[in-house]
Amino acid sequence: MEASIIPFIIFGGMAMGAAGIAGWIYTTRLRIKNGYPLETQWGKPIYPQRNEETIERVKLLSQENAQLRAELGSMKDRLANVERIVIDESHSLTRDIEMLRSKPVN
């Protein structure tokens, strides 16, 4: 065997090892991102533990999520009213104000 090939063989082996490790890291990242269970060395899936603390935490986060959604809905309504006022032509806004002023108070 020629001595000039040995560095290429060593570099190729190291590159294949690095590619294997990078692939394992990437697939693990995709599993975590998409909610698949991780596996042990023997291929058994590792599921997250469910205890009372995590269940209570999920309940609290769900309640907070519902409150934030309700607040977001009211903010959307308020923003729609502000947009309507800003976009409305000034003469129709003035006309509406004058109509309100001219109405008799009961």
C-alpha positions as a Markdown table, in Angstrom:
| # | Residue | x | y | z |
|---|---|---|---|---|
| 1 | Met | 0.0 | 0.0 | 0.0 |
| 2 | Glu | 1.3 | 3.4 | -0.9 |
| 3 | Ala | 2.0 | 5.8 | 2.0 |
| 4 | Ser | 0.2 | 8.7 | 0.4 |
| 5 | Ile | -3.2 | 6.9 | 0.6 |
| 6 | Ile | -3.2 | 6.4 | 4.4 |
| 7 | Pro | -4.1 | 10.0 | 5.3 |
| 8 | Phe | -7.1 | 9.8 | 2.9 |
| 9 | Ile | -8.3 | 6.5 | 4.5 |
| 10 | Ile | -8.0 | 8.0 | 8.0 |
| 11 | Phe | -9.7 | 11.2 | 6.9 |
| 12 | Gly | -12.5 | 9.3 | 5.2 |
| 13 | Gly | -13.1 | 7.1 | 8.3 |
| 14 | Met | -13.3 | 10.2 | 10.5 |
| 15 | Ala | -15.6 | 12.0 | 8.0 |
| 16 | Met | -17.9 | 9.0 | 8.0 |
| 17 | Gly | -18.0 | 8.8 | 11.8 |
| 18 | Ala | -18.7 | 12.5 | 12.0 |
| 19 | Ala | -21.5 | 12.2 | 9.4 |
| 20 | Gly | -23.0 | 9.4 | 11.5 |
| 21 | Ile | -23.0 | 11.4 | 14.7 |
| 22 | Ala | -24.4 | 14.5 | 12.9 |
| 23 | Gly | -27.2 | 12.3 | 11.4 |
| 24 | Trp | -28.0 | 10.9 | 14.9 |
| 25 | Ile | -28.2 | 14.4 | 16.4 |
| 26 | Tyr | -30.4 | 15.6 | 13.5 |
| 27 | Thr | -32.9 | 12.8 | 13.8 |
| 28 | Thr | -33.0 | 13.2 | 17.6 |
| 29 | Arg | -33.7 | 16.9 | 17.1 |
| 30 | Leu | -36.5 | 16.0 | 14.6 |
| 31 | Arg | -38.0 | 13.5 | 17.0 |
| 32 | Ile | -38.1 | 16.1 | 19.8 |
| 33 | Lys | -39.5 | 18.8 | 17.6 |
| 34 | Asn | -42.3 | 16.6 | 16.2 |
| 35 | Gly | -43.2 | 15.0 | 19.5 |
| 36 | Tyr | -42.0 | 11.4 | 18.9 |
| 37 | Pro | -40.7 | 9.5 | 21.9 |
| 38 | Leu | -37.0 | 9.2 | 22.3 |
| 39 | Glu | -35.5 | 5.7 | 22.5 |
| 40 | Thr | -33.1 | 4.0 | 24.9 |
| 41 | Gln | -30.0 | 2.1 | 23.7 |
| 42 | Trp | -32.1 | -1.0 | 23.3 |
| 43 | Gly | -34.8 | 0.7 | 21.2 |
| 44 | Lys | -37.5 | 1.0 | 23.9 |
| 45 | Pro | -39.3 | 4.3 | 23.7 |
| 46 | Ile | -38.9 | 6.8 | 26.6 |
| 47 | Tyr | -42.1 | 8.6 | 27.3 |
| 48 | Pro | -42.3 | 11.7 | 29.5 |
| 49 | Gln | -43.4 | 10.9 | 33.0 |
| 50 | Arg | -46.9 | 12.0 | 34.0 |
| 51 | Asn | -47.2 | 12.9 | 37.6 |
| 52 | Glu | -49.6 | 15.2 | 39.5 |
| 53 | Glu | -47.3 | 18.2 | 39.1 |
| 54 | Thr | -47.1 | 18.0 | 35.3 |
| 55 | Ile | -50.9 | 17.5 | 35.1 |
| 56 | Glu | -51.5 | 20.5 | 37.3 |
| 57 | Arg | -49.1 | 22.5 | 35.2 |
| 58 | Val | -50.9 | 21.6 | 32.0 |
| 59 | Lys | -54.2 | 22.7 | 33.6 |
| 60 | Leu | -52.8 | 26.1 | 34.6 |
| 61 | Leu | -51.2 | 26.6 | 31.2 |
| 62 | Ser | -54.5 | 25.7 | 29.5 |
| 63 | Gln | -56.4 | 28.2 | 31.7 |
| 64 | Glu | -53.8 | 30.9 | 30.9 |
| 65 | Asn | -54.0 | 30.1 | 27.2 |
| 66 | Ala | -57.8 | 30.5 | 27.3 |
| 67 | Gln | -57.5 | 33.9 | 29.1 |
| 68 | Leu | -55.0 | 35.1 | 26.6 |
| 69 | Arg | -57.2 | 34.1 | 23.7 |
| 70 | Ala | -60.1 | 36.0 | 25.2 |
| 71 | Glu | -58.0 | 39.0 | 25.7 |
| 72 | Leu | -56.7 | 38.8 | 22.1 |
| 73 | Gly | -60.3 | 38.6 | 20.9 |
| 74 | Ser | -61.2 | 41.8 | 22.7 |
| 75 | Met | -58.1 | 43.5 | 21.5 |
| 76 | Lys | -59.0 | 42.6 | 17.9 |
| 77 | Asp | -62.4 | 44.1 | 18.4 |
| 78 | Arg | -61.0 | 47.3 | 19.8 |
| 79 | Leu | -58.4 | 47.5 | 16.9 |
| 80 | Ala | -61.2 | 47.1 | 14.4 |
| 81 | Asn | -63.1 | 50.0 | 15.9 |
| 82 | Val | -60.0 | 52.2 | 15.9 |
| 83 | Glu | -59.3 | 51.2 | 12.2 |
| 84 | Arg | -62.9 | 52.1 | 11.3 |
| 85 | Ile | -62.6 | 55.5 | 12.9 |
| 86 | Val | -59.2 | 56.2 | 11.4 |
| 87 | Ile | -60.1 | 55.0 | 7.9 |
| 88 | Asp | -63.5 | 56.6 | 7.9 |
| 89 | Glu | -63.6 | 59.7 | 5.8 |
| 90 | Ser | -63.5 | 62.9 | 7.9 |
| 91 | His | -66.7 | 64.3 | 6.4 |
| 92 | Ser | -68.8 | 61.3 | 7.3 |
| 93 | Leu | -67.4 | 61.4 | 10.8 |
| 94 | Thr | -68.1 | 65.1 | 11.1 |
| 95 | Arg | -71.7 | 64.4 | 9.8 |
| 96 | Asp | -72.2 | 61.7 | 12.4 |
| 97 | Ile | -71.0 | 64.0 | 15.2 |
| 98 | Glu | -73.3 | 66.8 | 14.0 |
| 99 | Met | -76.3 | 64.3 | 13.8 |
| 100 | Leu | -75.6 | 63.3 | 17.4 |
| 101 | Arg | -75.4 | 67.0 | 18.5 |
| 102 | Ser | -78.7 | 67.9 | 16.8 |
| 103 | Lys | -80.7 | 65.0 | 18.4 |
| 104 | Pro | -82.9 | 66.2 | 21.2 |
| 105 | Val | -82.1 | 64.8 | 24.7 |
| 106 | Asn | -85.0 | 62.9 | 26.2 |
